[in-house]
Amino acid sequence: MKIKTLREMSNIDQEKKIKELKLELIKSKINASKTGSLKTKEIKRTIAKLLTISKDNSQK
């Protein structure tokens, strides 16, 4: 996901997306041996972006 779209989300939507991505990450780790770990890396990056944005918003 693009950072611009993530910043436009409300805090509640960001928290929901983080929870959703964490579940998807668990599922992706299970299937990583079959499909590869590219999707896992992408999910981790998106979670990191969301956490960074939420941290920046809380400091303001």
Secondary structure, DSSP 8 states (H G I E B T S, - for coil): --HHHHHHS-HHHHHHHHHHHHHHHHHHHHHHHHH-SHHHHHHHHHHHHHHHHHHHHHH-
